[in-house]
Amino acid sequence: MYRIFIVEDDAVIAGSIKKHLEAWGFEAKCAEDFQNVLAEFAAFGPQLVLMDITLPFYNGFYWCTEIRRISKIPIVFLSSASDNMNIVMAMNMGGDDFIAKPFDKTVLTAKIQAILRRTYDFTAQSGLLEHRGAILNTADASLTYQGEKVELTKNDYRILQMLMENKGKTVSRDALMTRLWETDSFVDENTLTVNITRLRKKLESVGLTNFILTKKGLGYLVE
């Protein structure tokens, strides 16, 4: 089931689109916090975004640019402001299509289906893990927070991936060491501690303090 993220501040229009898409077998979610659209996007992990241009706080062009920093998924602009300048701007910002309001929902669905067919196979995944606004992209092993990309080593990435995949659960030190070194041979536990300490400093440098918590005698977690 493909997931569609609807970024539209008119609740009536957003709800109508959501209901229509769900009737066609899609999983749809409407944006709720228009100051934190990127975090909602990453948490939902959609395969396509419907993006209005005129939004509270930041416009659709801004959020398209922010999404493009971490993802290449299709973005379809919806707007009553359908003059040529807006259409050109939408395409230049990374949009994949532009549909002028008012529109026929059946035509909208047909366009969505065509874009999804061109973009994905049947097992497509978004590959994004989100926590507290930090977005880990498993496709290129990168971490982004508030528009800033954090350089990760192979071990940094493996630690974050395991912790974020198990968000809210304590991951044991043994499990982390097995993931990091993929071996049954003895690895000095201090080596893991050094890796965690180094990663925490990187996260703190971009404002992610207390991102990785220690459960004494048990392991680590993000929550």
Beta strands, then each sheet from edge to edge (+ up, - down):
strand 1: 3-7
strand 2: 27-30
strand 3: 48-52
strand 4: 75-79
strand 5: 97-100
strand 6: 128-131
strand 7: 134-137
strand 8: 142-145
strand 9: 148-150
strand 10: 171-172
strand 11: 213-215
strand 12: 219-221
sheet 1: 2+ 1+ 3+ 4+ 5+
sheet 2: 6+ 7- 8+ 9-
sheet 3: 10+ 12- 11+
end
